Structures are given as structure tokens and as C-alpha cells.
Amino acid sequence: MSGITTHVLDTSRGRPAEGVPATLELESAGGWKLIGKGVTNADGRITDLVAKDSDLSAGGYRLIFDTGKYFADQQTQSFYPQVTVVFRVEDASQHYHVPLLLSPFGYSTYRGS
């Protein structure tokens, strides 16, 4: 399991959101650097967001979810075409789980376990 994981739940359907593309980026002096990407599986998870041999470093990260594609695939109108979650890693030895609760017209997120 990577040091950063995510899980997307579609609260409007009451189930995991399968097929949500996401990218993970690390903040650097020149902007943002892509360090991982994937698509949520049937359980709403991306199991290989970052390579298993990658080491986290302290700093700023952002997860970008392509919610527009997900809702278009569901043939559902939505308001937010993208959800960007920016967070900080202070202790690189810890696990950071960033769930996304999603509906066509709103979302929330938190630091999970």
C-alpha cells in the first residue's frame, strides 16, 4: 500500500464511485510534479496511486479527480467537472488516506485512516 491512498464514494447512488480518473501531484519549486495516477476500481479505490517503492517526502500534495468524466459516464448532469484536494504531508512515515464523498452537486473530503 502506498503512503497516500484515496477512496471515492458516490453518495447520490449510495455506493463506491467506479471509474473516476485521478492524479496525484507533489508541489515543487517550479510548480506541481505528477507522481501518480489511476482510475478508481469497483470498490472506489485506486490501489496503485504511487509506486510501492516510492518514498513520501514532507510537503504539499494535490489529488485531482476528474468528476466530470465520471458523471458523464453515468449520464448524470453535475456541477463540478473537477475536484482538487490540496493537503500537506508533515510526517512522511505516516499513511495519508484522502477519501472523497461525491454527488453531482457537492463533495466533501477528510483525512481518513
N, C-alpha and C positions, 0 to 999 in steps of 0.2 A: 504494500500500500504506500502511496506517495505521501509526502508531508503535507500536501494540500489536496483535499478532495471536495467534491460537490455532489449534490443530490437535488433534483428538481421535481417538485410535486405540483400537479395541476389541481388547484383547489376547486376550480369550477367543475371538474369532472370527478373529483374525489379519488384520484389515482396518480401514479408516477407519470411524469411527462417524458415519454419516449420520443427520441429524435430531435432533441434540442442541441444544435451545434454550440460549442463554447470554446473560447480561447483563454489562456492564462498568460499574462504578461508581467514582467518584472520591470520596475522603474529603474532607469539608469540615467547617467548624466546627459545623454543625448535624447532622452525621451523614454519610450517603452520598448522592451525587447520580448519577442514571442518566446515562451519557454514550454508551452504545451497547448494541445488542442484535442478535441474529441467530440463525440456525439453521445448523448445520454442513451442508455440501453433500456430494456423493458422495465427495469426497476427504477428508472430515472437517474441512474448513476453513470458517471464516467470513471471507469476503473483504472485507466492508464493516462490520467491527465498529464502527469510528468513522468519521465523515465525513472524506473526504480533505483538506478544508480546515481540519480541527481541529488545533490545536496542543496538544501534550502539555505538561503542567507537572509539575514535581517534586512528589512527594507519594505518598500511599497510594492504591492501587487494589485492587479486588477483581473477580474473574471468578466468576460464579455459574453453574454448569452444572446444568441440570435432568436429572439422570441417571435419576431415577425415570420420567419420561415416556419417555425413550429406551428403557429396558429394558422398560417396559410395552408399548411399540410392538413390541418384539422378542419379546413374550410370554415374557419371562425374569424369573424372580424375582431380586431384588437386595437388597442390604443398605443401601446409601447412596442415599437419594432425591435428594440434592443434594450437589454438591461445590463448596466455596467456596475459592478460592485468593486469598489476600491477599498483595500484593507492593508493593515500593517502587520508584518511578522516581526515580533520583538525577540523571541527566543526560537531560533532555528531548530532546536532539538525537539520542539513540541509538534504535535499534529494539529493542523488547521482544517476544520471542516466548515464549508460555507454553503449551507442549504439555501435554496430559492423556493419560496412559495409563490405560485404564479396563477394568475387568472387573466382573462382578456383585458381587463381594465384596471389592474392593480397588481402589486407584488410586494413581498417583504422578504427580508433575509436576516440572518443572525449568525453568530459563531456557534456552531454545533459541536458535538463530541464524536 
